[in-house]
Amino acid sequence: MYEVSALPVILAGLANMIIGFVWYNPKVFGDSWMHMVGLTKEKADASAKMMPVMSLIALFFAIVMAYVMAHFAIAWGVWDWIGSVELAFWLWLGFIVPPLLGAVLWEGKSWKLFAINAGYWFVGLCASSLVLISFS
């Protein structure tokens, strides 16, 4: 990857969003996650009308994250899938795990919630990074 291009960044953001929709689906981790964050079915149904707006905002920031990740990939000379996964791992370990861990240590959140959220972010970052490398 030599320069940041729009198409890979948009595709990487979309990949992250798709993984999030699957990861937090009630048939995967969604029910457990909802229970641990105190989100009831009624609250979720009540906010359903805002889902398109929330999804667009989340997509925008997934694209921003992919854009920043692309700059890291260029700076670190990431050219293959191994480097791509390493990039995702180090970004995850340095920028995602600490605040999620803080929620366990200081806010009393459960380790299971930490594992669900941290797992999502790791898989999402790996997918985004792989997409960036594959389409650049």
RANOR-V115379 format. One record per run of one state. SS is the DSSP state (A for helix, B for strand, O for the rest). FROM is the first residue (numbers start at 1). TO is the last residue. If there is no record, write none. Layout:
SS	FROM	TO
SS	FROM	TO
This chain:
O	1	5
A	6	23
O	24	25
A	26	37
O	38	40
A	41	46
O	47	47
A	48	76
O	77	80
A	81	107
O	108	110
A	111	134
O	135	136
